């Protein structure tokens, strides 16, 4: 299974009055990590959308373990934790650079839709895109309708 990651240095504007990273910033970092991950898989988000596949968000969860502060250097890791032919779920771990203990963990659940926002079976609608994602999820040889971790 492929894992993607980005590095982030906390900017002053991302902190609140207490000097702690505001909770609303983590989903933005999740998106940045997910975008980099999709590019690492072999396409950009815009290329996927040009092929008629979009990934609207269905669910988002964050669990804040410890605070991050201005100028902290962080690593945001992302991986596919569940893949079906219609949905994909990503998991995220945010750690201070050089540490393994997370400051935040989260998940996002997305549905594959066409340009009319109708859900699609990606393995039939765009099998080449499904295969790239399945390989990244470590499921390239499986032919199950749903694979979970």
N, C-alpha and C positions, 0 to 999 in steps of 0.2 A: 504494500500500500504506500502511496506517495504522500508525503507531508510537505506542505509549503510553509514558508515563513517570510515575514517582513520585519524590519527593524524600525522602531519609532522612537524619537526623542520627544518627550512631553513638552509641548509649547505652553507658554504662560496663559494664552487664551483658552486652553483646554482644562484649566484648573478653576475651582470655585473659590469662594471667599476664605475657606479653610485651608487653601493651598493644596487641595487634593484633586486629582483628575475627576472631572464631573462624570457622572454615570452615563450621560448621553453620548460620550465620546467613544466608548468601547464598541458600540455597533458600527460606527464609522471605521474604526480600525479593523473590525471583522470584515467589512466590505472590501477594504483595501487588500487584506490578506487573501480573501476569496478571489478577487480580481487577479491578483498575482498568481494564485494557484491555477486558475483557469488558463491563464497564459502559459504557465509551466506545462500544463496538460497538452498544449499544442494549438491553441487558438485564443483569440481575445474575446472578451464579452461582445464587442461590437461585431466581430466576425460571426459569432454565434447568432446574434440578433439579425444580421444580414441574411443568414441561412434560414431565418424564420423561427428561431427558437428563443424564447425568453424565459426568465427564471424569477417570477414574482415571489416575494416573501410571504409565507403563510404564518410562520411562527418565529419568535425570537426569544431567547432566554439568556440571562446573564446572572452569574453568581459571583458576587464580589467578595474576595477572600481577605485581601489586604489593600491598603491604599497605595497609589502611585502619586508622585509629586513632580512639580516643575523640574525639568531637565533630567528626569530619570530616563535611562536608556532601556527600552523594552523590546521584547521579541514577541510577536504575535504568530502563533503556529495554527495551521488549519489542516484538516483532513476530512475526507468523506467518511462519515460514520454509518450512513445507511443509504443505499441506492436501490430504487425500484425503477421500473421503466417509465413511471409517471412522476416520481418525486425524488428529491435528493436532500439529504440532511448533512450539514457540515458541523464539525465540532471545532472549538477554538480554545486555545490556552494562551494567556498573556502572562509572561514572566519578566522579571527584571533581568536584564542581560547578565549572563554568567550565573544565574540562579535557576534552580529547577522547581522551586515551590511557586505555584501559580498565585498571581494577584487577582486574576479573574478567569473564570471558565464560562463558556457559552456555547449555544447551538443556534443554528438557523435552519428552518425547513422551507424548501422551495418546491414549486410545482413546475414541470415543463409545460409551456403553453405555446400555441402558435401566435401569429400576429393579430389574431382576433380574440386572443386571451381564452381560447378553448384548450383545455388540457389535452395533451397528446401522449401517446405511447412512443417515447423517444426512440426505442429500438426499431420501431417500424417507420416512424416519421422521418428521422434523420439517423440511420444506423451508424454512419461514420462518426457522428458526434457522440452517440451513446457508447460506441466502442472505445473512444479516447477516454471518456470519463470512467468507464468500467475498468479499463487498464489501470488508471490512476487509483481507483478504489481497490485494486487487487483482485478484481473479479473477472478478468478477461477470459478465463476458461470456463466459467460457470454459465449455465443457461437457465437459471432459476428466474421465476417472475419477480422474486423479492429476495434480496440478500441483505442481512443485517449483521452488524458487529455488536 
